[in-house]
Amino acid sequence: MTTVLVVGAGQSGFQAVASLRDRGFDGRVVLVGDEPGVPYQRPPLSKAYLAGTAGLEQLHLRGADFFAEKDIELVEARVGSIDRAARKIQLEDGRELGYDFLVLATGARNRTLPVPGADLPGVLTLRTRDDADRLRESLSRAENVVVAGGGFIGLEFASHAGRPVTIVEAQDRLLNRVATPEISAYFADLHRNAGHTVLLGQGVAALHGDEHVREVELTDGTRLPADLVVVAVGVVPDTALAEAAGLPVRNGVVVDAHLRTADEHIFAIGDCANFPCVQAGAETRLESVQNAVDQARCVAGAITGTAEPYGSLPWFWTDQAGAKLQIAGLLAGADRTVVAGDPAEGKFSVLSFRDDVLIAVESVNRPADHIAARRLFAAEPKPAYADLEASAFDLKAHLKARAA
């Protein structure tokens, strides 16, 4: 009997085992995760779950009965090592599990602040359900909250904290790595209007306190009162297992177009995988639910004999301060932008071009634009600047014109 082991019970790991069964795989399927209970979704942790509007059961990707019905074994343990020659993994509790195919879905881990005082009580991160529980409890007692980091997680936390917070971002704009300046400026204004303090171009130099954090010292010497500090300065891929097993690692576990590593029996997917991205034209590592799900389905196809190169369109979304941002495509290399709609009305899209070809669309409270963008990116040729200009940069109108 063929055995597939999936290490990592997050979104990509869950989708891999579910997709194997959906494709009729009748071998042994084992999902190994180091958190108790059934696999759960992470996006609500910084949104509805943090705010208390979603409970534990709403986090679950599927209930326990699903895994029993699909004959998917759930193993709660940490993996200590991979023996590639013997095709087995060693669990930290001493058990061994053999495999014919191994899927690494180990995800990512939070970056830490490399500053004095980063280990003080009251300095927390948000990645797991336990993290979210600790944050909710701490929020109920905190008077002064500082968020270190102006990316998706930090801003989503601020939006659902239920109180004004101070957001400290070392770069000169929010969402610097993932959004255009137009989007960054809009969300900075949005958070300020929601009562938050937004400090840009300021890093954290130190955290001060005795038995608990009390102050955040910024790089310009300013000290902010804080009895809760949320560190949201990004993540790094969790590649320790792959590195120890001698697999190539470069900003993630290096995989080919079929998401296979240098070992033909081992795949890597999701936040931990560095893959040849069609849209970017370069090696890329993505942190999104869409990428995790689609890569898992791709690997399930490869294992069951219907291998196709991975080429899914990347897309992302976030809810902040009453606004929904949806992004289709990748911004890398953009050299021209056009704003469609009016940011003052809170409904607009930013179209990004590279060499006069549309490569990404960011839509704020304009879901129809997001849907149109995804449909346009799914077809060839990709929309050119001149073509969209002829449609007054109306994506829906351009889509209709192409279909006529």
N, C-alpha and C positions, 0 to 999 in steps of 0.2 A: 504494500500500500504506500502510495506517495504521501509524504508528510510536508506540509508547509508551516513553518514557524514565522510568526509576525511578532517582532519585538517593538513594543510601544503601543499602548492602548488608547491613543488619542484619536483625532478625526481620521487621519490617514490609515492608521492601523485598523481601526474598526471597519472602515470602508473596504480595505483589502480583504478581510475575511468574509464580509458580507458579499462582496462582488464575486469572490471565488465560488460561493454557494449559488449565487444568482446565475453564474455561468455553467453550472452543472458539475463543478468539481466534486468528486465523491471520495477523495482521499481524506487523510487526517488533517484537521486545521486547528492550530493552537495559537491563541493570542496571549502574549505575555506582557503584563503591565505592572508597574510598581505602586499603583494606588489601589485602595480597596474599592470593592463594588464594581458595577458595570461601567463601561466607557461612557464618558459624558462630553458635552460640547464646552469649549472654552469661551467663545465670544460672549455669551450672556454674563460671564463672570464680572466683566467690567461694565455691564449695562444693567439688565433687569434683575439679575441675581444679586448684584451688589446693592441695588436700590430696594430690594426686598419685594419686588413685584413678580418674581418668578421663584418657585420653590425647587427643591432638590430633584423631584421627579421630572420637572420640566427640563432639567439639564440632560437627563439620560438620552443617549442616542437610541437605545432600545432597552426594553426590560429584560430581566433574567430569563424569562420564558423564550425570548427570541433565540438566545444562544443555545438553549436546550433543544429547541425545535430544529435548529439548523446544525446541530451536532458540532458546535464550535466550543472547544475547550478554553476556559479562562484560567490563566495561571497568574496568581498574584505573587510576584517575586522580582527582585532585581537581578539583572544578568551580569555575571562577573566577567565572562570571557567567551570568545568564539574560537572553536577549534576547527579551522577550515579543512584541514586534512581529513579529520574524522567526521566532518559535517555534524557537529553537535555544539550546543551551547552549555556552558556551566553556569548554573544559578548560584547566587551568593549563599543560599541555604544548603548547598551541597548537591542538589539534584542535577541531573543531566538530561537534556532533551536532544534527540537526533532530528535531522531534517534532510529533505531532498532539496528544498528551496527555503531560503531564509530571506525575509523582508525586513529591512531596518527602517522603522518608522519612529525613531527615537526623538524626533522633534528638536526643540531648542531649549536653552536655559537662559534665565535672565542675566543680563550684565549687572555687575555690582559697581558701586561707586568706590573707586580706589582712593579714598580720602580718609583722614583721621575721623574716628567716631562713627564710621559706617556700620559698625556692629552693635551700636547702642540699641537698647530696647526702644520701641517706638519707630524704628526704621524698618519699613516693610516693603515687600514687592507683591506683584499680582501676576500669578501664572496658573496656580492650581485652585481647586475648590477650597482646600484648607486655607490658602492665602486669602481668598475672598471672605471666608468666614472670620478670619482674624481681622481683616480690614473693617468689616461691618461692625464688629465688636469694638474696635479701637475708635471708629468714627463716633460712636455713641458717647464717648468720653472726651474726645479731643476738642480743644478750643481753637488751636491754630494749626492748620493743615498746609503743608508745602508739598507740591508735586515736583520732583526732579525729572524733567523730560517732557517735551512737547510733541510727542508722537501720538499715534492712535490710542495706545493704552492709557497714557497719562491724561489725555484730553477726555477720553471716555470716562475715566474715573472721576475727573473734575465735574463732568456733566451729570453724573449720577450720585455724587457724594451727598447731595441734599443740603449743601451749605457753600458759602464762598471759600475758595482756596487760593493759594498763590502758586502759579505755574512758573517754574524757572527753566528756561531753555538756553543752552549754551550757544546754539546757532542764532543767526540773525532773524530767523522766522520759524514759526511753528510748522510741523509736518515737512520739514526741510527735505527729507529723503524721499518722500512719497508723493508730494503734490507740487503744483506750480505756485509761483509767487502770488498769483491772483487768488487761488484757493487759500493759501496761507494767510493772506491779509484778511480775507473774509472771516475765517474762523477765529483769528485773533480778535477782531472786532466783536464777533458773536460771543466769545467767552468773556470779554470785558463787559459787554452789555448785560451779561448774565450775573455780573457781580464779582467775577474772578479777577485777580491781579495777574497780569501777564508780563513777565520780565524776560526780555530777549537779549541775547549776546552776553549772558551771565552764566557762568558755571558754578558748581558747588565746590568750594575749597576745603570745607571741613564741617563736621557736625559736632555740636557741643552739648554737654550734659554730664551729670554724674551717674545716677542710676537709670536715667531715662533721657532721651533726646530733649533738648530745650531750645536750641538755636541752630539755624543754618547760616553758615558763613559763606558769602558769595566771593567770587574771584576779585571783585573790586573792594572787598573789605566790609561790605554791608552785612549786618547780622539781622536775620529774620526770626521772630519768635516762632517756635514750632514744637508741639508735643506729639505730632504725627508727621512723618516724612514718608511719602510714597515714592520709591525709586522706580522710574519707568524710562530707563535710558537705553532701551533696546535689548536684543537677545543675541546669543551666539549659538550656532548649530551644535547639537550634542553628538559629537563624533568620537567620543572616547573609545567605544567598543570597536568601531571600524579602524581607528588608528592602531589600537593594540593588536588587532588582527592583521595588520599589514596592508590594509586597503588604502588606495590613494585618497587623500583628503586635501581639499583646497577650498576654503570657505564652504565647507560641507563635504559630504561623501561624494566623490566624483563618480558620475554615472554616464552611460551612453544614451543615445536617443530612445532606447527601450527601457531606460532607467535601471540597467544592469550595471553592477560594479565590475571591477577588473576580475572578479571571481564570477564565473558564469552561473553559479548556484546562489548568488546573493544579489538582491536588489536593494535600492534605497529610495524612499519617497518622502514627500512632505517637506517640512521645514529643515530637515537635515540634509537634503539632497541638492547637489550642485549639478545641474543638467544643461545640455546644449539647447538653449531657448530659441525657438524659431523666430519669435517676435523681436527679441533683442539682438539676435544674430551673434550671441556670445554666451559663454557659461553664465548661468544665473541661478540664484537660490531665492525662492519666493516663500513668503510667510502669509498664507491665506487659506481659507477653507476651500475655495474653489480649486486651488492647486493641489491641496492634500487629497481631495475627493477624486479629482480627475486622474492624478498620478496613480492612485490606488487602483482605479478601474483599469488603467493601462497595464499595470503589472499583473492584475488578475487575468487579463487577456493574454499576456505573454506566457504565463504559467499554464494556461488552458489551451494553448496552441493557436491563438488568434492575435499574434503580436503585431502591433502597429506602432510606428514612432510617435512619441508624445509631442503634441503640437497644440494643445488646448489654449484658447485665448485667455490670458490672465484677466481677472476682474476682482475688485475689492469693494468693500462698503464699510461705512461707519455712521453711527448715530451720535450726534453731539449737540447739546444745547438746543434741542428742537429742530435741528437740521439733519437731513440725510444726504450724505455724500456717497456717490457711486462712481467707481472708476473702471473704465474698460480700456485695456491695452497697457503699454508700458511707456514711461516718459523718457527713458534713456536716450540721450542724443537729440532731444527736441530743440529746434532752433527758431520756432515761430509759434505764437499762440493767438487765438481769436476768442473773444468772449461773446457768446450767444445768449441773449437775454439780459436782464438787469439785476446785478447783485443787490441793488438797493431794495428790490422787491423780494429778495430771498429765493429766487428761482432763476437759475442760469446754468450754463455749461461752458467749460473752457476746452477748446479744441486745440490739441497740440500736433505740430507737424515736424517732420524731419525730411529735408530735401523736398519740401512741398508735397509730401504724402502724409495723410492723417495716420498718426500712430497711437493716440490716446484721447479719450474723452472723459473729463471729470464733470459730473452732473450734480448740482445741489438742488434738491427738491424738484427734479425734473426726470422722473423715472422713464417717461416715454423717450427721452433723449438717450438714456442708458440702454434701453432695449433696442432702439434704432442703431446705436453705435455697435452693439454686439452683433447685430445682423449684418451690418456693413463690413465689419472686420472678418466675418465668416466667409465672405465672397471675394472673388478676384475680378478686376484689380482693386486694390485698396483706393479709397477716395482721394483724389488729388485736390490741392488747394483751389485751383481754378474751377473745378467742378462744383465744389461746395460754395464758392463765392457766387457762382451763378444761381445757386439756390438760397442766397442770402444766409448761408451757414445754418440753414434749417435742416437738421438731420432727417426728420420725418419726410419733408418734401423731397429731399434728395433720394431717399430710399424709394419713394413712390415713383420718382422719375426714372430710376434705374430699372424698376420692375415693369415700367410701361413698354 
